[in-house]
Amino acid sequence: MSRSAHSVAGEWASYRRLLAYARPYRWRLALGILCGMLFGSSTTALLPLIESSLERTSSPSDYSLPALLGMLLLFPTLAILRGAGYFLSKYFVQWVGLRVVMDLRNDLFRHLHNLPMLFFNRSRAGDLISRVNSDTGLIQQLVSHVVGDLCREPFVLVGAAGFLVYRDPLLALFVLILFPICVLPVVVLGRKVRKSAKQGQQKLGDLTSVLQESIWGAQIVKAFSMEEQELARFAGHNRQIFKRLMRITRARAMLDPIMVTFSAVGLSLVMLYAYYTGMSTEGLVAFASGILVMYRPARNLSRIHMRVQRSAAGADRIFEILDTEATVADRPDAVDLESPIRDIRFDHVTFSYGEEDILKDVTLEVKAGDCVALVGSSGAGKTTLVNLLPRFFDVTGGGVKINGRDLREYRIASLRRHMGLVTQNTILFNETVHNNIAYGCADATREAVVDAARRANAHVFIEQMGQAYDTVIGEQGTRLSGGQAQRIAIARALLRNPPILILDEATSALDTESERLVQEALDELMSGRTVFVIAHRLSTIQHADKIVVLERGQIAEIGTHGELIGRDGLYRYFHDMQFGQERG
């Protein structure tokens, strides 16, 4: 199959998928189409009425008062029907269009959150935001404006063409044969529009990424005096978008001259035909009026084709996301993970990212209530290992088991309900303190939230904030210090009360006083739970039941602090290096 055939097949596949979103609202869409038929028929009904009026006015004695009154009533009636058809058609079709876009956005957002973390690791947040916002906006234009015009304009076009055929079949044939000819340049220009539109949307994703990075990294941009360089980077992407949009503008601007030229040729043929056949003046005027009535829907349909091509570029980018497989998903026969947690086992686990092995043949047994510390240099695989527990990723070899069953046999939601996560880069939302602590526990009472905050050493500073627990903390918790943000995250985990806890370098970036408060909160949080701790500061893990030293994705050593210090191994090296630096 040729490339163009593949392209056409792909276009129709995208259109069919978009139409599937309109299926639940087909009755409203059908009403919109019926009202569009009313608009089209009332518009074309004016043509024979105009011809009849011209014939009667050519003979004044035949123009009676009843006929005049009938004519005066008929024109407003047709105008009212035309207006009602237009309003109702536009209303119903717009309603369907907006609902389709709403459903599409919801599906896109839902699917994004069903995708594994690997997808987000290799994607740019700005590009994903652009697809959810900008690309769906193109679809909104398609279903709101294009479908609306398609419900009206074809009926006007067909009605006017029918009038021309009825009036003079031979002349109509000469005129109508021009329309298929003018379709060719419209199709060619449409393909150029689609290509440029897709490139433009990709560049818009790049621009959104640059904007997002520069806003989030504003402190670094200012600290390194990189404002001009960031502006140049932003302006470069902006210029590329401008170029793509101008290509689209040139293609669309060529449509009207093409349609006007073909309409002028049609009128010239009519005048030439009228000259040689002796067509009456009223017949000539009526036929010319029919051509002019056809011109507007023909022009609009050519514009629709351009808009469809541009919207299809957005649809392609949206369906790229929706077609991305959710590789971490529930099996059909998955079961809920039931408490209590008895043991966790990593059984010859291998995990690869692309062609790189991050974990290699890792075997580790953990009893319920144990505290396991993971130690190793950057890139050793510590975070990857604990991320396998909540199935942020799935193993590529071996398996992880809880209570003797592979994690993949449990429903993901029930698995994650048994786990709490506190990371170095605390994730907070632009919400109130209460809602951030109660995140994931929607039915939590204020008393329960306050109790969790007290246990996390957070209650005092929360009460000192402007509106206490109702204070909005800003995007990413920008109104909080690092230690305060960590204690909010610990309170969130305490409220969830999970039997399994993952602490990913939770105190590595704090000052001494903040670390003390956070460590006290962590001790409260860790009590009575199965805990996995990743820590750079070895002083915080000396009481761990088991310390696992990772090197290049493999377990180098396992033991308690005392056992590992007694060996001349990697842990002893890390310990001596760290405590030697602290004494120095």
PADO-155001 format. One record per residue: residue in three letters; x, y, z of N, C-alpha, C in turn. Coordinates in steps of 0.05 Angstrom, whole numbers, plus 5000, padded with zeros to 4 digits. Each point is the difference from the previous one (the first is absolute). Last residue first. Layout:
alaXYZXYZXYZ
...
***
This chain:
gly571653196198501750204988498650264998
arg495449255030501950095021501850224989
glu493949634940498550145021501950105022
gln503449454930499450274990498650175022
gly501849105019502550154999499650284990
phe492849415000500550105027502750145002
gln497449634916498050195009500750115028
met505549324962500250244983498150225011
asp499849155040502550145007500250264984
his492649444980499950105028502550165007
phe499549564916498150235001500050125028
tyr505149224991501250224984498350255001
arg496749215038502150115017501450244986
tyr493849504951498650165021502150135018
leu503249424933499050254989498750175021
gly506649295041498550004975499150284992
asp504949425076501450204985498750024972
arg495449725098501149904975501550234986
gly495150135081502149815006501349884975
ile492550584996502350165008502449815006
leu491749614980501350124976502450175007
glu494749605070501249804983501650114976
gly495050585057502349895014501549794983
his491950384968502150205000502649885013
thr494049274957499350225017502450205000
gly498249414911500549955029499050235017
ile503249724890497650015017500849945029
glu504650294894500249915028497350025013
ala501150134905502849955007500449895028
ile492050024919500550015028502949935006
gln496750484907500249745013500550045030
gly499550714932497649854997500149725013
arg507350655007499449944971497749804997
glu501850055095502150104983499449914971
leu495550055110499749954971502350134985
val497149655106501850174984499949924971
val493649915094500649884974501750204984
ile496849775108501050204982500949864974
lys493049825090501649894978500950234983
asp495550175080500249715004501849874979
ala501251045035498449844981500549705005
his504150805043498449825015498249834982
gln505950674966501749825015498449795016
ile497850794938499149724994501649795017
thr501350994996497149975004499149714997
ser509150314986499450025028497049955005
leu504150054913500049735012499350015030
arg497450624913501250045027499849735015
his496250054915502850064996501450035027
ala490949404974501250225014502950044993
ile489949424989502350084984501250255013
val493049165035501250275003502350034981
phe490749385026502250004982501150295000
val493349375070501050254990502449954981
thr490849605058502149904983501150244984
arg495350155099499649964971502449864987
gly498850355094498149784995499549954971
ser504550915018499449825022497949794992
met503350784948501149744995499249795020
leu497550945007498849884977500849714996
glu504050535068497249945007498649864977
asp508750294984500049785020497249925009
leu501050744943500449754986500149775019
ala499550875035497449934987500349734985
glu507750355038498249925022497349924988
gln506250354940500849735009498349905023
val498850884968499049814981500749715009
leu503250715052497149995001498949794981
arg509350164997499249885026497049975002
glu503550434924500449714999499349875027
ser499650944994497949884984500349694999
glu506950485041497650025016497649874986
thr508350054952500249835024497449995016
asp499050194896501950105020499749845025
leu497749564903499050175021502250105018
ala499249334923500450274991499150205021
ser499549025008502650054989500550304994
thr492549405038501250215016502650114988
ala494349294960498150205010501250225016
glu502249184937501850225006498450235012
asp493949284981502050044980501650255006
leu493149245047501250265005502350034981
ile490649355015502450054984501050285005
leu493249195049500850284998502650014983
ile490949335032502650014986500750294995
pro491949805043501749805013502850004987
pro493450895007500549764984501849815015
asn494650915017500549775017500649754985
arg497150974980499449764983500449745016
leu502550825039497049994998499249754984
leu509250205007498949915026497049964998
ala504450374926500549715002498949895026
arg499550934987498349864980500349705002
ala505750545052497350005011498049864981
ile508750144969500049795020497249985013
ala501450694939500049744986500049775020
ile500850875034497349974988499849734987
arg508450235031498349925022497049984991
gln506650304938500449725007498149915022
ala500050914976498849844979500349705006
gln504350615058497150015003498649834979
gly509350094993499349845023497050005005
gly503550564932500349714993499249825023
ser495050934997502849924999500249714993
leu491550594966501149845022503049974997
arg493950404935499850165024501149865025
thr499349594912502050214999499950185025
gly495749114965500550085028502050225002
gln496249644917502449855010500850095028
glu493350664967500849784983502749885009
gly493850475075501350074975500849754984
ile494950075086502950005003501550064974
val490350235055500849894974503150034999
thr493649935091501950164984500849854974
asp494449705077498650094975501850184983
tyr502549655087499749774982498550074974
ala503450845047500549745012499749784979
gln499850954982497449875004500349715009
gly507950574995497850184999497349885006
met508449515042499550104973497450165000
gln503449515076501150274998499650124972
glu497549105023498350185015501050294998
ile505249324962497550034985498250205013
phe508149755042500450204979497550034982
val499549375072500750275010500350204977
his498349064982497750155010500750285008
ala505949254968499250214981497950195011
asn504849125029501350255008499350244982
ala496149094999502150064980501550265007
arg492649695051502049785001502350044981
arg492850625000501450015026502249785001
ala494450014925501850234999501650025027
ala493149364993502349924983502050224999
asp492150195045501549805015502449914984
val494050584958501550145021501749815015
val494149634937502150154987501850155020
ala492349565031502049804992502450144986
glu492650535026501449905023502249804993
arg494250344933502050205008501649905024
thr496149244937498950225016502250205007
ala499249294913501450065025498850245013
asp498049554913498050015021501350065027
ala505149914918498050214996498150035023
cys509749634979498149925022497850215000
gly507050094938499749715000498249895022
tyr503850925019500149914973500149695000
ala499950655076497949814996500049884971
ile506250685026500449785019498049784995
asn499150774948502549874993500649765019
asn492450555015499649834976502649864992
his500350625073498349785006499849814976
val504550814988501649815016498349755006
thr497050514913500350065028501849805014
glu501950134897497549965015500550085029
asn505749814914499150275005497249995013
phe507249195012498250114980499150285009
leu509249295015497750135012498450144978
ile508949295015497950084982497650105015
thr511249905019497349985010498050104980
asn509949594997498650214986497049985006
gln505049375042501750245004498650244986
thr493449225031502450024983501550265007
val492249225035501150275007502650024985
leu490749315004502450094986500750285009
gly493749025024500350295002502750084989
met492549104992502650124999499850305004
his492849344989501649895022502750145002
arg493750184930498850095025501549905024
arg502449744912501150265007498650115025
leu497249174964502849985007501050275011
ser491349944965500249885027502949985009
ala498450334913498950185020500249895028
ile502649464925501950215006499050195022
arg497648954995499050254988501850235009
tyr504349014996498350185017499050234983
glu506249354968497549855005498150175017
arg508950274977498350024977497449855003
leu507149965066498650265000498050024977
asp502649035038501250214983498350255001
arg500049325084498850034973501450234985
gly502049735093500349774983498850024972
asn500150715067498549785011500049764981
ile503850714948499050085027498249775009
lys508350154919497749865012499450135027
val505450134897499850115028497549885012
gly507049644915497450095010500350115028
gly505749714898499649945028497250095009
gly503450564921500849725006499649945029
thr497650834964500349874974501049715003
val493550665067502649874995500149904971
asp493950855023499949715003502849884994
phe496751025040501149854978499449715005
phe496250545058500550224982501249904974
arg496849485082499749954971500050264984
pro501949885096497350094992499449974970
leu508449665030498049915019497250104994
leu508250234952498749764990497849925019
asn505950735018497850074982498649764988
val507849935055497650055017497650084982
leu508349834956499249765015497550055016
thr504150724954498749814981498949765016
thr505450625046497250104996498549814981
lys509149775016498450015025497150084995
gly508149894939497549864996498250005025
ala508850454975500449725007497549834997
gly501950994987499749824977500349715006
ser504550655068497950094981500049824976
ser503849535086500650254986497750064981
gly497849445089501649974975500550274987
val493149435077502350184998501449944974
leu490349805061501349964974502250214997
ala494049505085501350244989501549934975
val491449605064502149934981501150264988
cys493749595087500950254987502449934983
asp491149375037502950054997500450284988
gly491449565013501050155023502950074999
ala496849164945498250215009501150145024
lys507149544936497849925018498350245007
val506649764912499450205021497649895016
glu508149704920497749925016499750205023
leu505049934895499950125027497549925014
thr506549974901498349835018500250115028
val502650284890499850095028498149815015
asp504050094902499849765017500050075030
lys501350834946500949744989499849795021
leu496751094968500249805021500649734988
ile500250714942500150165024500349835025
asp502449914890499049855023500450175025
glu498850284892501650025024498749855023
glu496550174910501949784999501750005025
gly490850435011501249994973501949765000
tyr498250065087498950244988501350024973
ser498349155076501550144979498550244990
phe500849225087498450214988501850154980
thr499049035067501550154980498150224989
val500549255089498850224985502050134981
his498949185066501650014976499050224981
asp494450005078500949734992501450024973
phe496350565092501050064974501549754990
arg492150145081502449874988500550104972
ile494250155102500550104973502549874990
asp491949805083502850014990500050124972
arg492250025059501749815014502950014991
ile490550655007502349944983501949825016
pro489249995019502550155004502149924980
ser492050234959501750025023499749755017
glu498450054890498750005027502250035022
leu498450224889502049935020498750035027
asp494549764908500850215019502149895018
val499049624898498649995026501050235017
ala499549684886501450125023498350005025
asp498749684904499549845023501450115025
pro500850444914497249945003499349855026
arg508550635001499349764985497049955004
asp504750995007498949775014499549774981
ala508050704978497050005002499149755016
val508750544950499549925028497050025004
thr502950224916501349745005499749915028
ala494750634930500450015029501249735008
glu500750484900499149785016500650045030
thr497950714918502249905016499049805020
asp494350514942500849744990502549895014
leu496350865021497949805006500849724990
ile505750734979500049955029498049785006
glu500450284912502649885006500149945030
phe492650464967499749714998502749865003
ile499850955000498449905023499949695000
arg504150454928501750025024498549905025
asp495450034917502249814998501650005025
ala493250644991498949745007502349794998
gly502050884974499749985029499049735008
ala500650164909502750005011499949985031
ala492050114953500949724999502949985010
ser496050854990499049865024501049715001
arg501950514924501550115023499149865025
gln495549774922502849914998501650105024
val491150294991500149725007502949905000
arg498350874971499849985029500149715009
met500050174908502550105012499949975030
his492349784953502049814994502750085013
ile492850605004499649785018502249794996
arg499450704940501250095025499849785021
ser495749844920502950004995501550095025
leu490750055002500949725001503049974994
asn495950864993500249915028500949715003
arg498550354913502350135013500449915029
ala492449704955502449884988502650125012
pro491550365026500649745012502549864988
arg497750854961500650025029500449735013
tyr497550064907502850095005500650005030
met491249814961501849775002502850095009
val493650664982499249855024501849765004
leu501250484922501050165023499249875026
ile496849624920502949965002501150155024
gly490950114981500649725010502949955002
ser497250814963499550005029500649735011
ala500350094907502350135013499750015030
phe492749694952502249814998502550115013
ala492550564994499549785019502349805000
val500350724938500450105028499649775020
leu498249814909502950045004500650095029
gly491049914974501349745001503050025006
glu495050784984499349895027501349725004
thr501050434916501550145021499549885027
ser499249354915498750245010501650135022
met504549424919498749975027498950265009
gly504749704914497850195003498549965026
thr508049544962497449865000497750195004
tyr509450294997499549834976497349874999
tyr502650565075500250154975499349844976
ala500449595085497650164998500150164974
tyr507649505022497849824993497450164996
leu507550465032500549914972497749834990
met499850265090499550234983500449934971
val502149345064497150055000499350234981
leu509149805015498749794984497050044998
ser504850565057500750074972498749794981
leu499449865093498250224991500550074971
gly505749355038497349904998498050224991
val508950245018499949844976497249904995
ala501550445080500050194978499949864973
ser501049485078497350124999499750194977
phe508549635017498249804988497150104999
thr506350575041500749964972498149804987
val499450145092498950234986500549964970
met503849365058497149984998498750224985
ile509350045015499449764984497049984996
pro503250685058500550064971499349764982
asp499249845094498050194989500550084971
leu506449435046497449884995498050194987
met509150195033499849944972497249894993
ala502950205090499450254985499749944970
arg502549305060497250085003499350244984
ala509049725000498349794988497050085002
arg506350555043500350024971498149804986
thr500549955094498650254992500150034969
ile504949305041497249955001498450234989
arg509150135010499549804978497149934999
met502750545071499950154975499749824976
leu501149615085497350134998499850164974
arg508349615021498049794993497250124997
lys507050585027500549904973497949804992
phe500050315089499150214982500349904971
ile503549465067497049985000498950204980
gln509250035016499349764985497049974998
arg503450695053500450064972499249764983
asn500049905093497850164992500150074970
his507249545040497749834997497550154991
gly507650525019500649814978497749814994
ala499750595075499450144975500649824976
phe502249675086497150034997499350124973
arg509049965023499049734996497050014995
ala504250815022500849914973498949724994
leu498750335087498450154981500649924971
glu505449665068497449875001498150144980
gln508450395010500349744987497349854999
glu500550815048500250054971500249744984
glu500049965096497450104990500150034969
met506649675071499449874974497450104987
ser505950115088499650224981499549904972
phe500849505085502149984980499850214978
ala493649965072502649975013502350004981
lys491050014968500850265011502849985012
val496149214969500350184977501150275010
ile497649375065502649934987500550194976
gln491850085044502150075018502749954988
ala492149754953500550294999502350085019
gly495649114968502950055006500750295001
trp491149724980500749835023502950055009
ile497150454923498550095023500749845025
ser503949764918501050265008498550115024
glu497249174960502649985013501150265010
gln491850004952499749865025502749985015
leu500050354912498650185019499849885028
val503449464931501950215006498850195021
ser494349344966502149885017502050215008
thr493450254939498849975026502049885020
leu502650074910499850275012498949985028
asp500249214948502750095008500050275014
gly491949704964500849835023502850075010
leu497150404922498650125022500549845026
lys503349674919501650235009498750145023
gln495349304961502449895013501850235010
gln492550234950499249905027502349885015
gly501550294911499450235017499249915028
gln501249354933502650115008499650245019
lys492349644964501249805018502750105009
ala495650524936498650015025501249815021
ser503150004910500950235015498750025027
lys497149304944502849975007501150235016
arg491250064967500249795021502949965009
val498250594927499150115026500349805022
lys501849724913502150185010499350125027
arg493649494956502149835010502450165010
gly492750464960499349885025502149825012
leu500850374913500650205020499349895028
val497949464927502950035002500750205022
val490949884981501149765013503050035003
val495650684953499150005028501249775015
pro501150064906501850185015499350015030
leu494249454947502849915000501950195014
val490550184984500649845024503049925002
cys495650464926501250185020500649855026
ile495949554926502750094992501350175022
pro491049685009502049795005502850094992
phe493150634983500549955029501949775005
leu496750284912502250165010500749935029
ile492549644951502549864995502450145010
leu491150375003500749825022502549854996
val496650604932500750145025501049815021
phe496749654918502550154995501050155025
leu491749545005502249814997502650144995
ala492050505003500849915027502449814998
leu495950274920501650215011501049935028
leu494149394960502550024985501950215011
pro491249885040501949785005502650034985
asp492850715038501249954973502249785004
arg493550205070499750244983501049954972
tyr501149345068497250034993499650234980
val508549895036499449774982497150024991
leu502850635063501350054974499349784981
phe497049905088498550214986501250054973
gly504449405056497549894990498450204985
ala507850295044500749844976497549874988
ala499050465081500550194978500749854974
gly498749485077497550134993500450194976
val507649595039498449814985497450124990
leu505450545056501449944975498449814982
val496950195087499850244983501249944973
phe501049345063497250014992499550244982
pro508649875040499549824978497150014990
glu502750565076500950084973499449804978
arg497949835096498450214986500850034971
cys504249415066497249945003498250204985
leu509550095003499349764984497149925003
asp503550725051499850074972499249764983
gly501549835090497750184997499650084972
val507649505023497649834999497550174997
val508150485009499949844975497549834998
his501450525079499650174977499749834974
ser501349555085498050225005499450154974
val506449285003497349905005498050225004
leu509250244982499049814980497149925005
gln504650545063499350154976498849824979
gln503349585076497550155007499250174976
ile508149544994497749824997497450145006
leu507850475016499749974971497649814994
gly502650105089498750254991499649994970
thr504949325042497149965003498450254992
asp509350074998499149814979497149945003
ser504050575066500050124973498949814979
asn500549695094498750264997499750094971
val504249165023497550005014498550264996
arg508649914962498249814988497350015013
ser507050515037499150114975498049824986
ile504149705079498150215006498950124974
leu506949384991497549875009497950205006
asp508550334979498849884976497449865008
gly505250365070498850214983498649894976
ala504949415057497550095012498650214983
arg506449244960500350275010497250095011
ser504348954994498350214987500550275013
arg503949145028501050074973498350204985
asn497949715089502950055001501150074973
phe490949745011500550275009503050075001
phe497549124978498950184979500650295008
leu502149325062501950014978499150194978
met494449775074501850235004502150024979
pro490649554973502149955019501850245003
leu489450084974502549934987502249975022
asn490950305016500249714999502749904988
his497450925005500549915027500049695002
leu498150424917502650095008500749895028
his491349874966502049814988502850085008
arg492950565028499849745013502249814990
phe499150834958501150045027500049735014
leu496050014916502850054997501450025027
asp490649934996501349754993503050034998
asn495050785016499949825023501349744994
arg499250614929501950095020500149825024
leu493549824936502749944989502150095020
asp491050215018500549725004502849924991
met497450894985500149955029500649705005
val498450264912502650095009500449955030
val491649804963502049824989502850085009
arg492850565022500049755016502149804990
leu498750804952501350065025500049755018
gly495649934916502950054997501450045027
val490549924997501349744995503150044999
trp495050785006499749855025501549734997
gln499350544924502050105019499949855026
val493549794936502649904992502250105018
phe491150305015500349715005502749894993
tyr498250934983499849935028500549715005
lys499550324911502450085013500149925029
ser492149844952502149834990502750075014
leu492550535018499849745012502249814991
phe499750884961500450015029500049725013
tyr498050084907502850065005500549995031
gly491249884970501649774993502950055007
ala494050715011499649805020501749754995
gly500150694936501350095025499749795022
arg495649854918502949994995501450075026
leu490750085000500849724999503049974997
ile496550864994499749905028500949715001
ala499750404915502250125016500049895029
leu493049764941502449864993502450105016
thr492050465011499749735011502549834994
pro499350894964500649995029499849725012
phe497750074907502750085005500750005029
leu491049844973501849774995502950075006
leu492950655004499949825023502149784997
leu498850624930501050155024500049825024
met496449664920502950034997501150145025
gly490849924994501249735004503050024999
leu495250774980499849955029501349725006
leu499350244910501950185013500149945030
ala493649564948502649904994502250165014
pro491150305006500449765016502749884995
leu497850764948500450065028500449755017
ser502749934896497750085015500750065029
tyr504649944899500950015028497850105018
asp500249944901499549745012500649995030
ser501550784945497149955001499349735013
pro509250304984498750125023497049935002
ser508849544957497350054990498250105023
ser509049835015500350064972497350054987
thr500949725090500450294997500550074971
arg498949095022497550155004500450304997
glu507549414995498149954977497550165003
leu506350045070501050134976498149974977
ser498149545079499650285004500950164975
ser501749085004497150054996499450295002
glu508849725019499449984971497150064995
ile502749985089501250234987499349994970
leu497649265050498350235008501050264986
pro504949194992497650014983498250235006
leu507649955057500750034971497649994982
leu499849875097499950284991500550034970
ala500849185049497250054992499750294991
thr508249675038499749954971497250044990
thr501750135093501750184984499749954971
ser495549455061498850265000501750204984
ser503349125011497650004983498750274999
gly507649885057500749984972497650014982
phe498650015094501450244992500649994970
leu496449245039498050214999501250264990
met505749285015498449964976497850214997
gly505150005078501650094978498649964974
cys496049665076499750305000501750124978
leu500849085013497350064990499550304999
ile508149705038500049964971497250064988
gly500950055094501650214987500149974970
leu495949325050498450255001501450234987
ala504949215011497949974979498150244999
leu506449975068501350054975498049974977
arg497149785085500350294998501450074974
trp499249105017497350124996500250304998
arg507949485018499149994972497350124996
tyr506849875075498450244997498850014972
pro506049305029498150025022498050244997
arg507049874933497949805000498150025023
ala508450514979497450134997497649805002
tyr509249735003499550165024497350144999
ala503249514925499249825021499450145026
leu503750464926497149964997499049815022
leu509250134993498750245011497049984999
arg505149314962500350005029498750245013
arg500249954906498249795011500150005030
tyr506150554954497350114999498049805012
ser509049724991499750215021497250115000
ala502049394933500049865025499750205023
trp500950334913497449895004499849855027
glu508450334973498250225005497249905007
gly506649384975500550105027498150235006
ala500049654913498849805019500350105029
val504050524933497150024999498749815019
ser509349954992499250255012497050035001
his503849274955500349965029499050255014
ala500550054908497849835008500049955030
ser507250484963497550165000497649845008
arg508349564991500050175023497550175002
ser499249064949501650244998499850175025
met499248904993498350245000501850255000
***
